Amino acid sequence: MNQTAVLHGVFAVLLVAGILVQQTPLRVGLIGLGVVCFVAGIVLARRDDDGGAAAAE
């Protein structure tokens, strides 16, 4: 499975868990971790795209 897809899937799970949790610090932590995973997935996707563009030049 693609690493980007895994990170975005983890983001979705952490986001839902953060919404369902009642404790505020835990909620903020889970949503924050989800955002970090989402951004990491975007960075991985961009890094993979940039490698192909540099090789074409």
Sequence and secondary structure as in RCSB ss.txt:
>XXXX:A:sequence
MNQTAVLHGVFAVLLVAGILVQQTPLRVGLIGLGVVCFVAGIVLARRDDDGGAAAAE
>XXXX:A:secstr
  HHHHHHHHHHHHHHHHHH   HHHHHHHHHHHHHHHHHHHHHHHHHHHHHHHHH 
